[in-house]
């Protein structure tokens, strides 16, 4: 059915893509900054190799991918991370005859701008948290303490920022008062600006996953995050499929269409436990970490995307199994270790967060039958072996 090159083989999303496309009859190839990558260990991977890091060396990364496309006679190129998309989308002319099922570079950059997304969402009537933008470090002096309410989340407007010809990936900080905010801003790299100072929403994360193609919604999926890494909010380590609320689906579609989007996208919300209002957090215009959950529940986004991109007839997929749970084992272990080693305050958790013993009980409860391992699969065990070795090396 064709050869597919999947980048960033160390990512869980890449593993889900390789397994999906391998089962669908494609020949997945994998590249990664690591010689032995998670997705490359899969039984469905035809070959894997190391390439320069897309974040640190984007130009060399693009050259290496171009070489692999020619060497392996690749038909479809699937960049996985934001850094890889930023490196490859401007270089489409290199890959003539190769399908890259993502919008042009300019559209991708626009949807990666969190401030632009929040502005567009507000114009569409989608609830967004209150936020303040700091365009540069010099604008710190414009902050008025009395005008800020806490807790706040300090995060870059772009997950991957560019400054002086270099790209950096910055993290998120949770602050409870003015002094903590000043410390977070002191630690922020100049290249991470502009920064968003956003009111923190306490509650579970909800994801609306969509596949838009030629003006149609070909797939819809909803999930909620039960636990995350870090515990205060981040990537999902334990999650569950839920019925996608029609109003969130409609708002998510309108938001993606506002950016002229075509392809896969995950629109992330936080459900405020105090008010019950789902607030928009951000949009991921790429495959996401909990992709395997959607596939397990019956919405095979990678196979659907390739079928649409290659001209195959694809009927809309809107029904799936609700209540399917997926657990990223080592990510959940990291979550538990953080809960045991650090206080709620250090982790940026709210005061009513259950204590350490409850965290242990919930961790053990997730091992009961009915929860699917995201990486560990008995019919494809080697990715879990590779991940375990990688995890142990980092200890």
N, C-alpha and C positions, 0 to 999 in steps of 0.2 A: 504493500500500500504506500510505500515511500519511506524515506529516511528523514529523521528529525534530529536536529542538534539541540540539546537542552543545556543551557548554561547554568552556572552556579550549582553544581552537583552536590555541594555540601548542605544545601538548604532542603528542609522537609518538603516544601512545595515542589522542588525538582524531583524528589523521590516519588511523590504522588503522581506527577506528570508522566514519569518514565513507566511506572506500573500501569497507569491507565492506557497509555498509547501502546505499550507492549502487548497488553491483553487485546487491544483493538486491532492488532495486526501490523502496526508500524514497526520500524527499526529505530529505536531510540539510541542516540549517541550522547555522551556526556562530557562536558569540560568543566573544570573547576580550578581555583588556585591551589587546591590540594591534589597531590598525586593519587591519593586513595580517598574517594568521596563517597558520601552516603548513597546518593543515587547511582553512582558507578558500581556499587557493590550489588545492585539488584540483578537478579537472574534475567531481567528483561533488557538490560543494558548491553548493546552490541559491543561497544568499546568506550573507554574513558581515557582522558589525558589531562595533564595540567596545563594551564594557561596563565598569563599575568593577571593580577588582580584588577578587576574592572574599576574599583574605587581608586586604587593607588596609581594605576598605570592604564588609563582608559584607551589611549592611542595604541599602545602595544597589545592590549587586550583585543581591540578591533582587528588588528593585523593578524593576530593568532587565530581568531575565529574565522576570518576570511580564508586563511590557509586550510583550516579543518573543513570548511564548507566545500572547498574544491577537492581536498584529499578524500573525503568520505562521500562525495556526491550527494550532498544534503539537499533535500527538497523544501523543508520547512525549518526555520530557525525560531526557537522559543527562548528569548531572554527571560530570566526569572526575577531577578532583583531590580530595584530602581537604578542602581549603579550600572548594571549591564544594559538596561534599556537606554539610559542616558548616553552610554558609550556607543551603542549600535544603531539607534534610530537615526542619528544624523548621517550615518554612513550607509544608508540604503543603497546608494549607487554601487557600492562594492559588491552587493549581493544580487546582481541582476539574475532573474529567473528563480530566485529563492523567495518563498512566501514568508513574510514576517507579519503575523496577524495582529498587529497593533496599529493605532493611529500614527500620523506623522509626529515628528519630534516636537514641534511647537505645541500641539495639543496635549501631548504627554506632559510637557513641562508645566503647562497651565494647570492641569489637574493635580500635579504634585505640589502646587502652591496652596498650603493650608489656609492662608488668609484669603486668597481668591475664592477658594471653595466655600469658606464660611460666609463670605460676602454674597456669593451666588445663592447659597442655601437660604440666607435671610431674605433675599429678594423673592424667593419662591415660597416663603411662608414656613420654611422648615425651622424648627427650634434650634438655636445655636447658643452655646454658653457665652456669657459676657467675656470680652477679651480686649486687651490693649496691645498694640503693636509697637515694638521698639525697633525702628529701622536700622539703627547702628549703636555702638557703644556710647557715642556722644549724646544720644538721646536719653541716657539714664538720668541726666539732670532735670529732665522735664517731668519725671515721675513725682506725683504728689501723694505722700503716704495716706492722707485722709481719703483719697479717691479710690483706694484699692481695698477690696474685701478678700478675706482669706477663708479657707486655703486656696492657693493658686497652683496652677501647673505652668512651668516655664519650659517651653519647647520651641525648637526652630520652626520657622514657617516652611522650610523644606528639610526633609529627612536627610537628603544628600545636598550639601551646599557647595558652591564653587567660589573660590577666592584666589586671586593671583595665580591662576592656572592650575590650582590643586583642588581636589574634591575631598570633603570631609563628611563623616557621618556623626551626627551629634545625638546625644540622649536627651531624656526628659528629667526634670527635677520637680519635686513636690515641696512647696514651701508653706509654712504656717504663719509667718509674720514678716515684718519689714526686714529684720536682721537676717533671717534665713534667705529672703529674696536677694539681699545685697551679696550674700555669700555665693548664691547660685549664679548671679550675674558676674561676679569676680571670676568664677571658674569657666564661664562660657567663652569659647574661642571667638575671636573677632570674625572669623569666617562663618560662624554659625548664624550670624544675623542676616535678616531680621528675625527677632524673637517674638513669640506670642506669650503674653501673660494672660492665662485663661482661667476663669473660675473653674475650680475642680468640681466635677459631677461625681457623686458617690453612688454607685449602683452597678449592676451587671452590664457587661458589654453585649451588644446585639449587632450581628452582622447581616446585612442583606446582600446576597451575591446575585449578580445578574450577568447574562450574556446577551449583548445587543449586537444585532447584525442586520445591516441594510434596513434600518428603521423598525425592526421587529425585536421583541423580547423572546429569545429562544430558550432561555432557562432562568429559573428563579429559585432561590434557596434562602432559608433563614437559620441562624444558629445563635446560641447564647453562650457566653463564656462563664464557666463555673469557677475556674482558677486560672491565674495568669502568672507570667514571669516577666518582671518582678511582681511580687504579690499586689503592689499598689496599682498595677495596670501596665500591661505590655502585651507580649504575644500569648496566645492561648495555649495552655497545657492540658486543660480538661474542659471539654465543651459538649454541647448537645444540640441536635437538630430540633428546630421548633417551627411551627407554622409561621410563615412570613406574613406579617400584618399588612393588609391591603394598602393602608395609608402610607406605611413606610416604603412599600414597594413602589407605589405611585410617585412619592417624593424622590426616591432614589433614582427612578428612571428619568424623571424630569431634570434632576441635577446632572446626571450623566449626559443627557441630551443637550443640556445647556452648554456643555463643553464639546459638543459634536463628537461624543465618544462612540467608538465601535470596538467591540471585543469584550473581554471579561473585565469585571470590576467588582470591588467589594466596598460597600458603603457602611461605615462603622458608626454606630450610635452608642450612647450610654443612657441607660434607663435610670433616671433620678429616683432613688427610693423615697425621697421626701415628697415629691410632687407627682410621681408617676409619669413624668414627661420624658420622652426619648429625645435626647439632644445629639445633634450631629457632631462627630469628632473629626473624621477625615474620610478621604476616599483613596483606596489603593487601586490604581489602574494597572493591575498585574495579578498574577496568581498569588494567593495568600497562604499563610501558614497552616490554617485548618482545612485546606483543600480536601484532604483525604476523608474528612467527615462527610462532606457533600457527596463525594463519590460513593462512600459506603451507604449513604442514605438513598442513593438512586439518581443523583444528578451528576453525570460524568462530564464535568466542564471541559477538561482537556480534549477528550474525544469529540465532543460537540463543537468546540471551537475549530478543530482541524477539519471536521466534516463541512462546516460552514465556509471556512476559508478556502477549501479546495473545491468548492462547488457542489458538494453532495447535498441532497435534499435532507433538511433537518426540520422535523416538526417540533413545535414548542414543547418543552418539558416543564411542567409546573407542579406535578404531584411527586411526592417523595415520602419516605418513612420518617415520621416524627418520633422523637424520643430516643434516637440512636445516639450513643455516647462514644466519644473518642478521647483517648488519653495518650499524651506524649510522655512516656515513662520518665526519661531522664530530665525533661523539663519539669515534671511534677516533683521529682526528687529535689531538684534545685529550689523549687518553691517551698517545699517542706524544710529544707536545710536553712533557708533564709528566715522562715518563721521561727525556727528553733534557736537560731544563733543571734537574731537581732530583735530589738523591741519594736512594738507597733509604731512608736514615734520615729525611730530610725528608718523604718520602712515606709513611712508616709501613709500608714493605715489609720482609718478612723477609730475612735475610742471604743465603738461598739462592735469592732471586729472580734470574732471568737478567739479565745486564747490558744496557747500552744497545744494543750492536750486535745482540744477540739480539732485543731489542725491535723494532729496525728490520726485521730479517729476518722476524719474525713478522707485522709490519704489512704488508709487501710480499706475503707468502705468502697473506694473506687476500684479496688482489685476484685470485687465480687463479679460473678458471671454477668454478662450483658454489656460490659464495656469493651470496646474494641481498641486494641493497641494501634496507635498511629503508625509507628515504625515497625514494631515487631509483628511479623506475619509468618506463620509456620511454613507456608508455601514459598516464602521469599525471606529467609531468616538472616542472610548475610548483612543487609543494611543495619540491622540492630546490633550485630556483632561489631561492625565497623564503628557505629556510634558509641558503643560501650567502650571500645578501646580509646576513641577520641576523648570521651568523658573522663576516663581514668587518667589519661595523660595530662589533663588540665587540673587535676587535683593537686 
